[in-house]
Amino acid sequence: MPDRYNNGSARGYPDLSANGADFVTAVDGRLFLSYGTSSAIPVVAAAFAFINKARAKVGKAPVGL
Protein backbone atom coordinates (compact mmCIF):
# COMPACT_ATOMS: atom_id res chain seq x y z
CA MET A 1 0.00 0.00 0.00
CA PRO A 2 2.80 2.57 0.62
CA ASP A 3 3.66 2.51 -3.11
CA ARG A 4 0.18 3.93 -3.74
CA TYR A 5 1.10 7.30 -2.24
CA ASN A 6 3.33 10.06 -3.57
CA ASN A 7 3.93 8.34 -6.90
CA GLY A 8 1.94 10.68 -9.14
CA SER A 9 -1.26 8.63 -9.15
CA ALA A 10 -2.51 9.48 -5.67
CA ARG A 11 -1.98 12.32 -3.27
CA GLY A 12 -0.13 11.18 -0.17
CA TYR A 13 0.36 14.44 1.65
CA PRO A 14 -2.77 15.56 3.50
CA ASP A 15 -4.07 19.09 3.24
CA LEU A 16 -4.57 20.35 6.77
CA SER A 17 -5.02 23.79 8.16
CA ALA A 18 -5.68 25.50 11.43
CA ASN A 19 -6.07 29.20 12.04
CA GLY A 20 -2.92 30.26 13.85
CA ALA A 21 -4.12 33.71 14.90
CA ASP A 22 -5.01 35.11 18.30
CA PHE A 23 -4.17 32.03 20.38
CA VAL A 24 -4.00 32.85 24.04
CA THR A 25 -0.67 31.65 25.43
CA ALA A 26 0.22 31.65 29.13
CA VAL A 27 3.84 32.20 30.15
CA ASP A 28 4.74 32.58 33.83
CA GLY A 29 1.17 33.52 34.68
CA ARG A 30 0.96 36.22 32.01
CA LEU A 31 -1.29 35.93 28.96
CA PHE A 32 -0.13 36.76 25.44
CA LEU A 33 -1.62 36.47 21.97
CA SER A 34 0.41 34.28 19.65
CA TYR A 35 0.27 33.78 15.90
CA GLY A 36 1.46 31.47 13.16
CA THR A 37 2.44 27.87 12.67
CA SER A 38 3.74 27.57 16.22
CA SER A 39 0.17 28.12 17.40
CA ALA A 40 -1.68 26.09 14.75
CA ILE A 41 0.38 22.88 14.67
CA PRO A 42 -0.30 21.88 18.31
CA VAL A 43 -4.03 22.14 17.56
CA VAL A 44 -3.70 19.72 14.63
CA ALA A 45 -1.50 17.37 16.69
CA ALA A 46 -4.04 17.39 19.52
CA ALA A 47 -6.85 16.56 17.10
CA PHE A 48 -4.96 13.52 15.81
CA ALA A 49 -4.10 12.45 19.36
CA PHE A 50 -7.80 12.65 20.27
CA ILE A 51 -8.79 10.63 17.18
CA ASN A 52 -6.13 7.98 17.82
CA LYS A 53 -7.09 7.66 21.49
CA ALA A 54 -10.72 7.08 20.52
CA ARG A 55 -9.68 4.53 17.88
CA ALA A 56 -7.44 2.69 20.35
CA LYS A 57 -10.30 2.53 22.84
CA VAL A 58 -12.34 0.47 20.35
CA GLY A 59 -9.40 -1.68 19.23
CA LYS A 60 -8.61 0.12 15.97
CA ALA A 61 -5.17 1.10 14.66
CA PRO A 62 -4.11 4.75 14.71
CA VAL A 63 -4.62 6.92 11.64
CA GLY A 64 -1.60 7.69 9.48
CA LEU A 65 0.67 5.94 7.07
Secondary structure as UniProt FT lines:
FT   HELIX           2..4
FT   STRAND          23..27
FT   TURN            28..29
FT   STRAND          30..34
FT   HELIX           37..57
FT   TURN            58..59
//
